[in-house]
């Protein structure tokens, strides 16, 4: 008996795979078109590669129809369902957090949206389910008088009922780019209120600061020093103090994610190099889908009371000497103690890959829960960036190669959910 999987998009795109017969078919009809405009595609493939090639066939055919209108792609090989947000302004997703109000399945997504063809953009915030189709819970955050405001991640405090968001901004009058921390309510007027913003700049002569993640009172990110090198930091909004984050063996450290385990216990992720001081613009080159990996990934614990780091653990999935990698996001796995999900970036022989994996803390170190459950995140563009994770939901961007007239960008934002993880 043949086994079929099928799905459809809002633009009447339908797909199916017959795994047992080792063949795949795909058909697509644009909205409002007649049957003569339907594209049919079929291929016969070997049994050993049937699912993998069939999935790629579907991705290729989807891209040829309309990536921006596509609502769902099902990756059968990896048990991953992909979605494109039905929110016109979003050109990239950068952050995600589980949202505890409103029941299971709610998420806080953050990202950016271009406002003109001059490269200026504002931060974007969405609160809702993984499909991201409810525009009533969709907001813009903008640092006052800024030409550019990027929003990288957020956090909801169940005690204060307030939201925190972090990112960076630039004004027309300045050549520097500064980090910011927002703390306030989720409303259109408050998200542009200057009284709710704190400028983040670890050292006065730093040229660029990017705040990547916030949880509780702690914000983590990276800065460019006056000499042009990378500098990783943590900011405490209670004490108003900064501290450097430095892997004990490294010449360069970067930090991208932080998770709050308790009021005093936190876990961070990022990347480090033991062999070189890395310039900031190597990690953050122009026209890149995200920060570039330059060394090895890490995960570590931080204790707020003692202001100390511990349990530094290297994450190097493939063990290659010429492999560049880092961990870009972290979340608990549905509030299970000592269990986390991580976004992992890997760059080998010029090709960048994104993965999600599950990590557990054991005996003062971290280990991968199951090597068979390391999933490749590939939405089908030229490069897919997996930027953040919340439970088993990942957000990021892929490059489509053509400008979307609605978002003014070649980037396509996506959300995906990993089943049976």
C-alpha positions in Angstrom: 0.0 0.0 0.0 1.4 3.4 -0.9 1.9 6.1 1.6 1.1 9.7 0.7 1.7 13.0 2.4 0.1 16.1 1.0 -0.4 19.8 1.8 -1.6 23.0 0.2 -0.9 26.7 0.3 -3.2 29.8 0.2 -2.3 30.1 -3.5 -3.8 26.7 -4.3 -0.4 24.9 -4.4 -0.7 21.2 -3.7 1.9 18.6 -3.3 2.2 14.9 -2.6 4.8 12.2 -2.2 4.4 8.5 -2.7 7.3 7.1 -0.7 6.7 3.4 -1.3 6.7 3.8 -5.1 9.8 6.0 -4.9 8.2 8.8 -7.0 7.1 12.3 -6.3 4.5 14.6 -8.0 3.8 18.2 -7.5 1.2 20.5 -9.1 0.6 24.2 -8.6 -2.1 26.5 -9.7 -1.8 30.2 -9.0 -4.8 31.9 -7.3 -7.4 32.7 -9.9 -5.9 30.8 -12.7 -7.5 28.0 -14.8 -6.3 24.5 -15.2 -4.3 25.3 -18.3 -1.9 27.3 -16.1 -1.3 24.4 -13.7 2.3 23.2 -13.6 2.8 19.5 -13.1 6.1 17.9 -12.2 6.9 14.3 -11.7 10.1 12.3 -11.2 11.2 8.7 -10.6 14.0 8.3 -8.1 15.9 5.5 -6.5 14.5 3.9 -3.3 17.5 4.9 -1.2 17.2 8.6 -2.1 13.4 8.7 -2.7 12.3 10.8 0.2 15.3 13.2 0.2 15.1 14.0 -3.5 11.3 14.2 -3.5 11.4 16.8 -0.8 13.9 18.8 -2.7 11.7 18.5 -5.8 8.8 20.0 -3.8 10.9 22.8 -2.5 12.2 23.7 -6.0 8.7 23.6 -7.4 7.4 25.8 -4.6 10.1 28.4 -5.2 9.1 28.5 -8.9 5.5 29.2 -8.1 5.5 31.8 -5.3 7.6 31.7 -2.2 6.1 34.8 -0.7 2.5 33.5 -0.9 3.3 30.0 0.3 1.8 29.2 3.7 3.2 25.8 4.4 5.9 23.4 3.3 6.1 20.0 4.9 9.6 18.4 5.0 8.8 14.7 5.4 12.3 13.6 5.9 12.9 15.8 9.0 9.3 16.0 10.3 9.4 19.8 9.9 6.6 22.0 8.8 7.5 25.4 7.4 5.4 28.6 7.3 5.7 32.0 5.8 4.1 34.8 7.9 1.0 36.4 6.5 2.3 39.8 7.7 3.2 42.1 4.9 5.9 44.2 6.6 8.1 41.4 7.9 11.2 40.9 5.9 13.1 38.9 8.5 12.6 37.0 11.7 15.4 37.3 14.3 14.0 36.1 17.6 11.4 33.9 19.3 10.3 33.1 22.8 7.5 30.8 24.2 4.6 32.9 25.5 3.0 31.7 28.6 -0.2 33.7 28.4 -3.1 32.4 26.3 -2.2 28.7 26.5 0.2 26.3 24.8 1.3 27.1 21.3 1.7 30.9 21.7 4.9 32.6 20.7 6.6 36.0 20.7 8.3 36.6 17.4 10.6 39.5 16.6 12.2 40.7 13.4 12.5 43.6 11.0 10.7 45.2 8.1 12.0 47.5 5.4 10.1 50.8 5.2 11.7 52.1 1.9 14.1 51.2 -0.8 16.9 53.1 0.9 17.6 50.2 3.3 15.8 51.8 6.3 13.8 49.5 8.5 11.8 49.2 11.8 11.5 46.4 14.3 8.5 44.1 14.0 6.8 42.1 16.8 4.2 39.3 16.5 2.3 37.6 19.3 0.3 34.4 18.5 0.6 30.9 17.0 3.3 29.5 14.9 1.5 30.2 11.6 1.8 34.0 12.2 -1.4 35.0 10.3 -3.1 37.2 12.9 -2.3 40.8 12.1 -4.3 42.1 15.1 -1.3 41.0 17.4 1.3 42.6 15.2 3.3 45.7 16.2 6.1 48.0 15.1 8.9 49.1 17.5 11.0 52.2 16.6 13.6 54.0 18.5 12.7 57.7 18.5 14.2 59.6 15.5 16.0 56.5 14.3 16.3 55.8 10.6 17.0 52.1 11.4 15.6 50.1 14.3 16.3 46.3 14.5 14.5 44.1 16.9 16.4 40.9 17.7 14.5 39.3 20.6 12.0 39.8 23.3 10.8 38.6 26.7 7.5 38.8 28.7 7.8 39.1 32.4 4.8 37.4 34.0 5.3 39.2 37.3 5.5 42.8 36.1 3.3 42.1 33.0 5.8 44.1 30.9 7.7 43.3 27.8 11.4 43.7 27.1 12.8 43.9 23.5 16.4 44.4 22.4 18.2 45.2 19.2 20.1 48.1 17.7 19.4 51.5 16.1 21.0 54.2 14.0 20.0 57.8 13.6 20.7 59.9 10.4 23.0 62.2 12.4 25.4 59.4 13.6 27.8 57.1 11.8 27.6 54.7 14.9 25.0 52.1 15.6 23.9 51.6 19.2 22.2 48.9 21.1 18.9 49.4 22.9 16.7 47.8 25.6 13.0 48.4 25.6 10.9 47.8 28.7 7.1 48.6 28.7 3.7 47.5 27.5 2.8 46.0 24.1 1.0 48.9 22.5 1.7 51.1 19.4 2.2 54.3 21.4 4.5 52.8 24.1 6.7 51.0 21.5 7.8 54.5 20.2 7.9 56.2 23.6 11.4 57.4 24.3 11.0 56.9 28.1 10.8 53.1 27.5 14.2 52.8 25.8 17.7 52.5 27.3 20.7 53.0 25.1 23.2 50.1 25.4 26.9 50.9 24.8 29.4 48.8 26.8 32.3 51.2 26.2 31.8 54.8 25.1 34.1 54.6 22.0 32.5 51.4 20.7 31.3 52.0 17.1 28.6 49.4 16.8 26.6 47.5 19.4 24.0 44.8 18.7 21.8 43.4 21.5 20.9 39.9 20.5 18.7 38.5 23.3 17.1 39.5 26.6 15.6 37.5 29.4 14.8 38.7 32.9 17.1 41.6 33.8 19.9 40.4 31.5 20.7 41.4 27.9 23.5 39.9 25.8 25.1 41.0 22.6 28.2 42.0 20.7 30.1 45.2 20.0 32.8 46.6 17.7 35.7 48.0 19.6 37.4 51.2 18.6 40.1 49.0 17.1 37.5 47.1 15.0 37.5 43.8 17.0 34.6 41.7 18.4 33.6 42.2 22.0 30.9 40.2 23.8 28.9 41.6 26.7 26.1 41.2 29.2 24.0 44.1 30.6 22.1 44.0 33.9 19.1 46.3 33.8 18.8 46.3 37.7 22.4 47.3 38.5 22.9 49.2 35.2 26.2 47.5 34.9 28.0 45.7 32.0 30.4 42.8 32.1 32.4 41.1 29.4 31.6 37.6 28.3 34.8 35.7 27.5 35.3 32.0 27.0 38.2 31.0 29.3 40.2 29.6 26.3 39.3 32.2 23.7 40.9 35.2 22.0 37.4 36.1 20.6 33.9 35.4 22.1 30.5 36.2 20.7 27.1 35.7 22.5 23.8 35.4 20.7 21.3 33.8 23.2 20.4 33.6 26.8 17.8 31.6 28.8 16.6 32.2 32.3 16.5 29.0 34.4 15.5 30.7 37.7 15.8 34.1 39.2 19.6 33.7 39.6 20.5 31.0 37.1 21.0 31.6 33.3 22.4 29.7 30.3 24.1 31.4 27.3 25.2 30.3 23.9 27.5 31.7 21.2 30.8 31.1 19.5 34.5 31.5 20.3 38.0 31.2 18.7 41.1 30.0 20.6 43.5 31.0 17.7 42.6 34.5 16.5 41.2 37.9 17.4 38.3 38.3 14.9 37.3 41.7 13.4 33.7 42.6 14.0 33.0 43.1 10.3 34.1 39.5 9.6 31.4 38.2 11.9 28.9 40.8 10.7 29.6 41.4 7.0 27.2 43.4 4.8 24.4 41.5 3.0 24.8 38.5 5.3 21.7 36.5 6.5 23.1 36.5 10.0 26.4 36.7 12.0 29.0 34.5 10.4 30.5 31.6 12.4 34.3 31.9 12.9 35.3 29.3 15.4 33.4 26.8 17.6 30.0 26.9 19.3 29.6 27.0 23.0 27.0 26.7 25.8 27.7 27.9 29.4 25.9 28.7 32.7 25.9 32.0 34.5 25.1 32.7 38.1 23.7 36.1 38.8 24.4 36.1 42.5 28.2 35.3 42.2 28.5 36.9 38.8 30.4 33.9 37.5 30.3 31.6 34.5 30.6 27.8 34.6 30.1 24.6 32.7 31.7 25.9 29.5 31.0 23.2 26.9 32.1 23.2 23.2 29.5 22.3 20.6 31.2 21.0 17.4 28.8 18.6 15.7 31.0 17.4 12.9 34.5 17.6 14.5 36.2 19.0 11.4 39.3 21.1 11.9 38.3 23.6 9.2 34.7 23.8 10.5 33.4 27.1 11.6 30.3 27.1 13.9 28.4 28.8 16.6 25.1 28.5 18.6 22.7 31.3 17.8 19.7 30.7 20.0 18.6 28.8 23.1 15.3 27.8 24.7 14.2 25.3 27.3 12.3 22.4 25.9 8.8 22.9 27.1 10.1 23.9 30.6 11.8 20.5 31.1 14.6 21.0 33.7 18.1 20.8 32.2 16.8 20.2 28.7 17.4 22.8 26.0 17.0 23.3 22.3 19.7 25.2 20.3 20.1 26.8 16.9 23.4 25.7 15.5 25.2 27.3 12.5 27.9 25.4 10.6 30.1 26.6 7.8 32.3 24.1 6.0 34.0 24.5 2.6 32.1 27.8 2.1 28.6 26.4 2.6 26.5 27.5 5.6 24.0 25.1 7.2 21.5 25.6 10.0 20.5 22.9 12.5 18.4 22.4 15.6 19.5 20.0 18.4 18.5 19.1 21.9 21.0 19.5 24.7 20.9 18.3 28.3 22.9 19.3 31.4 24.6 16.4 33.2 27.3 16.5 35.9 28.3 20.1 35.2 28.6 19.7 31.4 26.2 19.6 28.4 25.6 16.7 26.1 23.5 16.1 23.0 20.4 14.2 23.9 20.1 12.2 20.7 22.4 12.3 17.7 19.6 11.0 15.6 17.6 14.1 16.4 19.8 16.8 14.9 17.7 18.4 12.2 18.9 20.3 9.1 16.9 23.5 8.7 16.7 24.3 5.0 13.8 26.3 3.6 15.1 26.0 0.0 16.7 29.3 -0.7 20.3 29.9 -1.5 21.1 30.2 2.2 18.9 29.5 5.2 19.6 31.2 8.5 18.1 29.6 11.7 18.1 32.7 14.0 16.2 31.7 17.1 14.3 28.8 18.8 11.4 28.6 21.2 10.7 25.0 22.4 10.6 23.2 19.0 9.7 26.3 16.9 12.5 27.9 14.8 12.4 31.3 13.0 14.8 32.7 10.5 15.2 33.8 6.9 16.2 32.4 3.5 17.3 34.2 0.4 14.9 34.1 -2.5 17.1 35.8 -5.1 14.3 38.3 -6.2 12.9 41.3 -4.5 9.5 40.9 -3.0 7.6 44.2 -3.8 5.6 43.9 -0.5 8.7 43.7 1.8 11.2 45.4 -0.5 13.6 42.6 0.3 15.2 39.4 -1.2 14.9 37.8 2.2 12.0 35.5 3.0 11.1 35.1 6.6 9.9 31.7 7.8 8.8 29.9 10.9 9.0 26.1 11.3 8.0 23.5 13.8 9.8 20.2 14.4 7.5 17.3 15.2 8.4 14.4 17.4 11.6 16.1 18.5 
